[in-house]
């Protein structure tokens, strides 16, 4: 089974990138948030593909919440 994760821009309908792990995708979003602010990631969805079948992991506000959690479970202020 091939499993990968994909970031999808909801505003444009375009794929941003795909990743081997969910953590890699979240780290890319953390970097975007650090560099460009929360506004840059608020219209994004994270999908998990398993054998070609997509499942929504999180999107919009729920995804921003996931991104703001550090690897140690601490919260980063978003607003």
Long-range contacts (C-beta under 8 A, 24 or more apart in sequence): 1-50, 1-51, 2-49, 2-50, 2-51, 2-52, 3-48, 3-49, 3-50, 3-51, 4-48, 4-49, 5-46, 5-47, 5-48, 5-49, 5-57, 6-46, 6-47, 6-49, 6-54, 7-44, 7-45, 7-46, 7-47, 8-44, 8-45, 8-46, 8-47, 9-43, 9-44, 10-43, 10-44, 10-45, 10-59, 10-60, 11-43, 16-44, 18-49, 22-46, 22-48, 22-57, 26-66, 26-67, 29-63, 29-67, 30-67, 33-64, 33-67, 33-68, 38-64, 38-78, 38-79, 41-67
